[in-house]
Amino acid sequence: MERERYALLDAYMRKCMRDADGAHDREHVYRVLGVALDIAVTEPDADKDVVIAACLLHDIGRRDQMQDKRLCHAAVGAEKAEKFLKKNGFGEEFAQHVAECVRTHRFRRGGAPQSIEAKILFDADKIDVCGATGIARTLLYQGHHGGALYAQSADGSLSDGTGEKGETFFGEYKRKLENIGERLFTARARELAAQRRSAALAFYQSMLAEVRFSREEGSALLQKCLCDRG
């Protein structure tokens, strides 16, 4: 890709994401791009120009989704990306290809990615939810949106996040982070996810043990300090 075109895409991305939350800021975009290019090296059929453009533009719909929760940032971003690319001299086929990559990058929506470029973007975006970086981003996101670290089960015990529908860190770890490697398409991405998995698992297990000790042992000690009036 020509440097001038890269600079054009980069400037547009920065403009669209100036109000982004810390978990989905431009540094997230650059990390995704770096991982995507690493994956692309192992996929000789991948068009690196499409990969670069799709990575840079994949989250430009985030602000729209923040302003209206009914919107899907992937769908909005795809429309904005295609319009911007066509307006700025990129070919129609290229613009449509990039837009399709953006449209299918989301974890829970957007349909499955079909092209190798779309699969690379999907995988690179998910790698940024793996390992220590994924833990940090999840906590940032939960804090920004008022989420909790953990919840209590129906019996009053501390939930480890399994089966949770609410927005807690433990719930997000069990629902998304724990087995995210199973959702990836490329061999290189699965390799990277495996390398990062132990860091996230260690953090989750340590935190679960710590909060269970604090809450459960603390509750038992508290009961010993309380007495009925008599």
Phi and psi in degrees as GROMACS dihedral restraints (atoms count N, CA, C in turn):
[ dihedral_restraints ]
;  ai    aj    ak    al  type     phi  dphi    fc
    3     4     5     6     1   -66.1    20    10
    4     5     6     7     1   143.3    20    10
    6     7     8     9     1   -58.2    20    10
    7     8     9    10     1   -37.9    20    10
    9    10    11    12     1   -63.1    20    10
   10    11    12    13     1   -40.0    20    10
   12    13    14    15     1   -69.7    20    10
   13    14    15    16     1   -39.6    20    10
   15    16    17    18     1   -60.5    20    10
   16    17    18    19     1   -45.8    20    10
   18    19    20    21     1   -60.8    20    10
   19    20    21    22     1   -37.7    20    10
   21    22    23    24     1   -62.9    20    10
   22    23    24    25     1   -47.0    20    10
   24    25    26    27     1   -65.6    20    10
   25    26    27    28     1   -41.8    20    10
   27    28    29    30     1   -62.6    20    10
   28    29    30    31     1   -44.0    20    10
   30    31    32    33     1   -63.7    20    10
   31    32    33    34     1   -40.6    20    10
   33    34    35    36     1   -66.4    20    10
   34    35    36    37     1   -42.4    20    10
   36    37    38    39     1   -59.0    20    10
   37    38    39    40     1   -47.6    20    10
   39    40    41    42     1   -60.4    20    10
   40    41    42    43     1   -39.8    20    10
   42    43    44    45     1   -63.8    20    10
   43    44    45    46     1   -45.1    20    10
   45    46    47    48     1   -67.9    20    10
   46    47    48    49     1   -27.2    20    10
   48    49    50    51     1  -110.6    20    10
   49    50    51    52     1    20.6    20    10
   51    52    53    54     1   -67.3    20    10
   52    53    54    55     1   -21.4    20    10
   54    55    56    57     1  -107.9    20    10
   55    56    57    58     1    18.9    20    10
   57    58    59    60     1   -68.9    20    10
   58    59    60    61     1   151.5    20    10
   60    61    62    63     1   -73.7    20    10
   61    62    63    64     1   163.2    20    10
   63    64    65    66     1   -61.1    20    10
   64    65    66    67     1   -23.0    20    10
   66    67    68    69     1   -83.4    20    10
   67    68    69    70     1   -17.1    20    10
   69    70    71    72     1  -132.1    20    10
   70    71    72    73     1    42.6    20    10
   72    73    74    75     1   -90.5    20    10
   73    74    75    76     1  -173.7    20    10
   75    76    77    78     1   -66.7    20    10
   76    77    78    79     1   -26.5    20    10
   78    79    80    81     1   -65.9    20    10
   79    80    81    82     1   -34.9    20    10
   81    82    83    84     1   -59.3    20    10
   82    83    84    85     1   -44.1    20    10
   84    85    86    87     1   -60.1    20    10
   85    86    87    88     1   -45.5    20    10
   87    88    89    90     1   -67.5    20    10
   88    89    90    91     1   -35.2    20    10
   90    91    92    93     1   -66.0    20    10
   91    92    93    94     1   -43.1    20    10
   93    94    95    96     1   -60.3    20    10
   94    95    96    97     1   -43.5    20    10
   96    97    98    99     1   -60.9    20    10
   97    98    99   100     1   -44.5    20    10
   99   100   101   102     1   -62.0    20    10
  100   101   102   103     1   -43.9    20    10
  102   103   104   105     1   -67.3    20    10
  103   104   105   106     1   -40.0    20    10
  105   106   107   108     1   -61.1    20    10
  106   107   108   109     1   -41.5    20    10
  108   109   110   111     1   -68.1    20    10
  109   110   111   112     1   -33.7    20    10
  111   112   113   114     1   -63.0    20    10
  112   113   114   115     1   -43.0    20    10
  114   115   116   117     1   -66.5    20    10
  115   116   117   118     1   -41.9    20    10
  117   118   119   120     1   -60.1    20    10
  118   119   120   121     1   -30.0    20    10
  120   121   122   123     1   -59.5    20    10
  121   122   123   124     1   -31.9    20    10
  123   124   125   126     1   -90.7    20    10
  124   125   126   127     1    -0.8    20    10
  126   127   128   129     1  -122.2    20    10
  127   128   129   130     1    85.9    20    10
  129   130   131   132     1   -60.5    20    10
  130   131   132   133     1   -21.3    20    10
  132   133   134   135     1   -84.3    20    10
  133   134   135   136     1    -5.8    20    10
  135   136   137   138     1   -74.4    20    10
  136   137   138   139     1   138.0    20    10
  138   139   140   141     1   -87.4    20    10
  139   140   141   142     1   107.5    20    10
  141   142   143   144     1   -66.0    20    10
  142   143   144   145     1   -29.6    20    10
  144   145   146   147     1   -64.8    20    10
  145   146   147   148     1   -41.3    20    10
  147   148   149   150     1   -64.7    20    10
  148   149   150   151     1   -42.8    20    10
  150   151   152   153     1   -60.0    20    10
  151   152   153   154     1   -46.8    20    10
  153   154   155   156     1   -61.3    20    10
  154   155   156   157     1   -49.2    20    10
  156   157   158   159     1   -62.7    20    10
  157   158   159   160     1   -43.7    20    10
  159   160   161   162     1   -65.3    20    10
  160   161   162   163     1   -40.4    20    10
  162   163   164   165     1   -64.6    20    10
  163   164   165   166     1   -45.9    20    10
  165   166   167   168     1   -62.1    20    10
  166   167   168   169     1   -34.6    20    10
  168   169   170   171     1  -100.8    20    10
  169   170   171   172     1     0.9    20    10
  171   172   173   174     1   -66.5    20    10
  172   173   174   175     1   -24.6    20    10
  174   175   176   177     1  -114.4    20    10
  175   176   177   178     1    19.9    20    10
  177   178   179   180     1   -70.5    20    10
  178   179   180   181     1    -9.8    20    10
  180   181   182   183     1   -93.8    20    10
  181   182   183   184     1     4.9    20    10
  183   184   185   186     1   -60.7    20    10
  184   185   186   187     1   -44.0    20    10
  186   187   188   189     1   -60.7    20    10
  187   188   189   190     1   -40.4    20    10
  189   190   191   192     1   -62.0    20    10
  190   191   192   193     1   -41.8    20    10
  192   193   194   195     1   -68.1    20    10
  193   194   195   196     1   -36.6    20    10
  195   196   197   198     1   -64.0    20    10
  196   197   198   199     1   -34.8    20    10
  198   199   200   201     1   -80.8    20    10
  199   200   201   202     1   -25.3    20    10
  201   202   203   204     1  -143.5    20    10
  202   203   204   205     1   102.6    20    10
  204   205   206   207     1   -62.9    20    10
  205   206   207   208     1   -15.8    20    10
  207   208   209   210     1   -74.4    20    10
  208   209   210   211     1   -17.3    20    10
  210   211   212   213     1   -85.1    20    10
  211   212   213   214     1   151.7    20    10
  213   214   215   216     1  -103.9    20    10
  214   215   216   217     1   121.3    20    10
  216   217   218   219     1   -63.4    20    10
  217   218   219   220     1   -27.9    20    10
  219   220   221   222     1   -68.9    20    10
  220   221   222   223     1   -43.1    20    10
  222   223   224   225     1   -68.0    20    10
  223   224   225   226     1   -44.8    20    10
  225   226   227   228     1   -63.7    20    10
  226   227   228   229     1   -43.7    20    10
  228   229   230   231     1   -62.8    20    10
  229   230   231   232     1   -36.5    20    10
  231   232   233   234     1   -63.1    20    10
  232   233   234   235     1   -43.7    20    10
  234   235   236   237     1   -64.0    20    10
  235   236   237   238     1   -44.5    20    10
  237   238   239   240     1   -65.4    20    10
  238   239   240   241     1   -40.7    20    10
  240   241   242   243     1   -63.4    20    10
  241   242   243   244     1   -47.2    20    10
  243   244   245   246     1   -62.8    20    10
  244   245   246   247     1   -43.2    20    10
  246   247   248   249     1   -62.8    20    10
  247   248   249   250     1   -44.4    20    10
  249   250   251   252     1   -65.0    20    10
  250   251   252   253     1   -44.5    20    10
  252   253   254   255     1   -63.0    20    10
  253   254   255   256     1   -45.5    20    10
  255   256   257   258     1   -63.8    20    10
  256   257   258   259     1   -40.0    20    10
  258   259   260   261     1   -65.6    20    10
  259   260   261   262     1   -28.0    20    10
  261   262   263   264     1  -107.1    20    10
  262   263   264   265     1    26.2    20    10
  264   265   266   267     1    89.0    20    10
  265   266   267   268     1     5.6    20    10
  267   268   269   270     1   -79.8    20    10
  268   269   270   271     1   146.9    20    10
  270   271   272   273     1   -63.6    20    10
  271   272   273   274     1   154.8    20    10
  273   274   275   276     1   -62.3    20    10
  274   275   276   277     1   -43.0    20    10
  276   277   278   279     1   -64.0    20    10
  277   278   279   280     1   -41.9    20    10
  279   280   281   282     1   -62.1    20    10
  280   281   282   283     1   -46.2    20    10
  282   283   284   285     1   -61.9    20    10
  283   284   285   286     1   -41.7    20    10
  285   286   287   288     1   -67.0    20    10
  286   287   288   289     1   -38.2    20    10
  288   289   290   291     1   -64.6    20    10
  289   290   291   292     1   -46.7    20    10
  291   292   293   294     1   -61.6    20    10
  292   293   294   295     1   -43.9    20    10
  294   295   296   297     1   -60.5    20    10
  295   296   297   298     1   -40.1    20    10
  297   298   299   300     1   -65.9    20    10
  298   299   300   301     1   -37.1    20    10
  300   301   302   303     1   -60.8    20    10
  301   302   303   304     1   -46.1    20    10
  303   304   305   306     1   -63.7    20    10
  304   305   306   307     1   -41.7    20    10
  306   307   308   309     1   -63.4    20    10
  307   308   309   310     1   -31.5    20    10
  309   310   311   312     1  -106.0    20    10
  310   311   312   313     1    16.4    20    10
  312   313   314   315     1   -86.6    20    10
  313   314   315   316     1   -14.0    20    10
  315   316   317   318     1   -74.8    20    10
  316   317   318   319     1   146.3    20    10
  318   319   320   321     1   -66.4    20    10
  319   320   321   322     1   -45.1    20    10
  321   322   323   324     1  -102.9    20    10
  322   323   324   325     1   -14.7    20    10
  324   325   326   327     1  -137.8    20    10
  325   326   327   328     1   175.0    20    10
  327   328   329   330     1   100.2    20    10
  328   329   330   331     1    -6.5    20    10
  330   331   332   333     1    80.7    20    10
  331   332   333   334     1   163.2    20    10
  333   334   335   336     1   -77.7    20    10
  334   335   336   337     1   138.8    20    10
  336   337   338   339     1   -65.4    20    10
  337   338   339   340     1   141.9    20    10
  339   340   341   342     1  -108.7    20    10
  340   341   342   343     1   -47.5    20    10
  342   343   344   345     1   -76.6    20    10
  343   344   345   346     1   160.5    20    10
  345   346   347   348     1   -64.2    20    10
  346   347   348   349     1   -34.1    20    10
  348   349   350   351     1   -65.8    20    10
  349   350   351   352     1   -40.6    20    10
  351   352   353   354     1   -66.0    20    10
  352   353   354   355     1   -38.5    20    10
  354   355   356   357     1   -66.7    20    10
  355   356   357   358     1   -37.8    20    10
  357   358   359   360     1   -64.4    20    10
  358   359   360   361     1   -45.6    20    10
  360   361   362   363     1   -61.2    20    10
  361   362   363   364     1   -47.4    20    10
  363   364   365   366     1   -54.9    20    10
  364   365   366   367     1   -50.4    20    10
  366   367   368   369     1   -64.5    20    10
  367   368   369   370     1   -44.2    20    10
  369   370   371   372     1   -64.1    20    10
  370   371   372   373     1   -38.8    20    10
  372   373   374   375     1   -63.9    20    10
  373   374   375   376     1   -37.3    20    10
  375   376   377   378     1   -76.7    20    10
  376   377   378   379     1   -30.0    20    10
  378   379   380   381     1   -60.8    20    10
  379   380   381   382     1   -30.9    20    10
  381   382   383   384     1   -74.3    20    10
  382   383   384   385     1    -1.4    20    10
  384   385   386   387     1  -105.1    20    10
  385   386   387   388     1     2.8    20    10
  387   388   389   390     1   -95.6    20    10
  388   389   390   391     1   159.8    20    10
  390   391   392   393     1    64.7    20    10
  391   392   393   394     1  -157.8    20    10
  393   394   395   396     1   -62.4    20    10
  394   395   396   397     1   -37.8    20    10
  396   397   398   399     1   -62.8    20    10
  397   398   399   400     1   -41.7    20    10
  399   400   401   402     1   -63.7    20    10
  400   401   402   403     1   -40.0    20    10
  402   403   404   405     1   -61.5    20    10
  403   404   405   406     1   -48.6    20    10
  405   406   407   408     1   -60.9    20    10
  406   407   408   409     1   -44.2    20    10
  408   409   410   411     1   -66.0    20    10
  409   410   411   412     1   -38.7    20    10
  411   412   413   414     1   -63.9    20    10
  412   413   414   415     1   -43.3    20    10
  414   415   416   417     1   -66.0    20    10
  415   416   417   418     1   -39.5    20    10
  417   418   419   420     1   -59.7    20    10
  418   419   420   421     1   -46.8    20    10
  420   421   422   423     1   -64.7    20    10
  421   422   423   424     1   -44.5    20    10
  423   424   425   426     1   -61.3    20    10
  424   425   426   427     1   -42.5    20    10
  426   427   428   429     1   -64.9    20    10
  427   428   429   430     1   -41.6    20    10
  429   430   431   432     1   -64.4    20    10
  430   431   432   433     1   -33.7    20    10
  432   433   434   435     1  -103.4    20    10
  433   434   435   436     1    13.7    20    10
  435   436   437   438     1    75.4    20    10
  436   437   438   439     1    22.3    20    10
  438   439   440   441     1   -76.7    20    10
  439   440   441   442     1   164.5    20    10
  441   442   443   444     1  -103.0    20    10
  442   443   444   445     1   162.7    20    10
  444   445   446   447     1   -73.8    20    10
  445   446   447   448     1   -40.2    20    10
  447   448   449   450     1  -156.7    20    10
  448   449   450   451     1   172.2    20    10
  450   451   452   453     1  -136.0    20    10
  451   452   453   454     1   167.9    20    10
  453   454   455   456     1   -95.0    20    10
  454   455   456   457     1   144.3    20    10
  456   457   458   459     1   -76.3    20    10
  457   458   459   460     1   172.5    20    10
  459   460   461   462     1   -60.8    20    10
  460   461   462   463     1   -29.8    20    10
  462   463   464   465     1   -86.3    20    10
  463   464   465   466     1     4.6    20    10
  465   466   467   468     1    92.9    20    10
  466   467   468   469     1    -7.7    20    10
  468   469   470   471     1   -79.9    20    10
  469   470   471   472     1   163.8    20    10
  471   472   473   474     1   -75.8    20    10
  472   473   474   475     1   126.4    20    10
  474   475   476   477     1   -76.6    20    10
  475   476   477   478     1   139.9    20    10
  477   478   479   480     1   -87.9    20    10
  478   479   480   481     1     4.4    20    10
  480   481   482   483     1    99.7    20    10
  481   482   483   484     1   -12.0    20    10
  483   484   485   486     1   -64.2    20    10
  484   485   486   487     1   126.2    20    10
  486   487   488   489     1    73.3    20    10
  487   488   489   490     1     8.9    20    10
  489   490   491   492     1   -69.9    20    10
  490   491   492   493     1   143.3    20    10
  492   493   494   495     1  -104.6    20    10
  493   494   495   496     1   -19.6    20    10
  495   496   497   498     1   -77.9    20    10
  496   497   498   499     1   170.7    20    10
  498   499   500   501     1   -95.8    20    10
  499   500   501   502     1    91.7    20    10
  501   502   503   504     1  -127.8    20    10
  502   503   504   505     1   162.3    20    10
  504   505   506   507     1   -64.1    20    10
  505   506   507   508     1   -46.1    20    10
  507   508   509   510     1   -61.0    20    10
  508   509   510   511     1   -39.8    20    10
  510   511   512   513     1   -64.6    20    10
  511   512   513   514     1   -40.7    20    10
  513   514   515   516     1   -68.7    20    10
  514   515   516   517     1   -35.3    20    10
  516   517   518   519     1   -63.7    20    10
  517   518   519   520     1   -47.8    20    10
  519   520   521   522     1   -69.6    20    10
  520   521   522   523     1   -34.7    20    10
  522   523   524   525     1   -79.3    20    10
  523   524   525   526     1   -33.6    20    10
  525   526   527   528     1  -126.2    20    10
  526   527   528   529     1   -52.1    20    10
  528   529   530   531     1   -73.5    20    10
  529   530   531   532     1   -36.3    20    10
  531   532   533   534     1   -58.7    20    10
  532   533   534   535     1   -44.8    20    10
  534   535   536   537     1  -123.6    20    10
  535   536   537   538     1    32.7    20    10
  537   538   539   540     1   -65.0    20    10
  538   539   540   541     1   -26.5    20    10
  540   541   542   543     1   -60.4    20    10
  541   542   543   544     1   -25.1    20    10
  543   544   545   546     1   -72.1    20    10
  544   545   546   547     1   -16.2    20    10
  546   547   548   549     1   -94.4    20    10
  547   548   549   550     1    -3.1    20    10
  549   550   551   552     1   -83.5    20    10
  550   551   552   553     1   154.7    20    10
  552   553   554   555     1  -100.1    20    10
  553   554   555   556     1   -34.7    20    10
  555   556   557   558     1  -100.8    20    10
  556   557   558   559     1   150.1    20    10
  558   559   560   561     1   -63.5    20    10
  559   560   561   562     1   -40.8    20    10
  561   562   563   564     1   -63.4    20    10
  562   563   564   565     1   -40.6    20    10
  564   565   566   567     1   -65.2    20    10
  565   566   567   568     1   -40.4    20    10
  567   568   569   570     1   -64.4    20    10
  568   569   570   571     1   -35.5    20    10
  570   571   572   573     1   -64.2    20    10
  571   572   573   574     1   -45.2    20    10
  573   574   575   576     1   -64.2    20    10
  574   575   576   577     1   -40.6    20    10
  576   577   578   579     1   -63.1    20    10
  577   578   579   580     1   -40.8    20    10
  579   580   581   582     1   -63.5    20    10
  580   581   582   583     1   -38.0    20    10
  582   583   584   585     1   -65.2    20    10
  583   584   585   586     1   -32.9    20    10
  585   586   587   588     1   -91.2    20    10
  586   587   588   589     1   -15.8    20    10
  588   589   590   591     1   -59.7    20    10
  589   590   591   592     1   -40.4    20    10
  591   592   593   594     1   -63.4    20    10
  592   593   594   595     1   -34.6    20    10
  594   595   596   597     1   -65.1    20    10
  595   596   597   598     1   -44.3    20    10
  597   598   599   600     1   -68.3    20    10
  598   599   600   601     1   -41.8    20    10
  600   601   602   603     1   -62.6    20    10
  601   602   603   604     1   -43.6    20    10
  603   604   605   606     1   -61.6    20    10
  604   605   606   607     1   -42.0    20    10
  606   607   608   609     1   -64.2    20    10
  607   608   609   610     1   -47.9    20    10
  609   610   611   612     1   -59.6    20    10
  610   611   612   613     1   -47.9    20    10
  612   613   614   615     1   -64.8    20    10
  613   614   615   616     1   -40.2    20    10
  615   616   617   618     1   -65.0    20    10
  616   617   618   619     1   -44.9    20    10
  618   619   620   621     1   -66.3    20    10
  619   620   621   622     1   -41.0    20    10
  621   622   623   624     1   -60.7    20    10
  622   623   624   625     1   -44.4    20    10
  624   625   626   627     1   -64.2    20    10
  625   626   627   628     1   -41.3    20    10
  627   628   629   630     1   -65.9    20    10
  628   629   630   631     1   -46.7    20    10
  630   631   632   633     1   -73.0    20    10
  631   632   633   634     1   -32.1    20    10
  633   634   635   636     1   -64.8    20    10
  634   635   636   637     1   -41.4    20    10
  636   637   638   639     1   -62.3    20    10
  637   638   639   640     1   -48.4    20    10
  639   640   641   642     1   -61.9    20    10
  640   641   642   643     1   -43.8    20    10
  642   643   644   645     1   -79.5    20    10
  643   644   645   646     1   -46.5    20    10
  645   646   647   648     1   -80.4    20    10
  646   647   648   649     1   -47.7    20    10
  648   649   650   651     1   -67.1    20    10
  649   650   651   652     1   -38.0    20    10
  651   652   653   654     1   -63.4    20    10
  652   653   654   655     1   -38.8    20    10
  654   655   656   657     1   -64.0    20    10
  655   656   657   658     1   -41.1    20    10
  657   658   659   660     1   -63.9    20    10
  658   659   660   661     1   -42.3    20    10
  660   661   662   663     1   -66.2    20    10
  661   662   663   664     1   -36.7    20    10
  663   664   665   666     1   -62.8    20    10
  664   665   666   667     1   -41.6    20    10
  666   667   668   669     1   -61.0    20    10
  667   668   669   670     1   -33.0    20    10
  669   670   671   672     1   -69.9    20    10
  670   671   672   673     1   -22.5    20    10
  672   673   674   675     1   -89.5    20    10
  673   674   675   676     1   -11.2    20    10
  675   676   677   678     1  -101.7    20    10
  676   677   678   679     1   148.7    20    10
  678   679   680   681     1  -145.3    20    10
  679   680   681   682     1   156.1    20    10
  681   682   683   684     1   -80.6    20    10
  682   683   684   685     1   151.2    20    10
  684   685   686   687     1   -68.3    20    10
  685   686   687   688     1   132.1    20    10
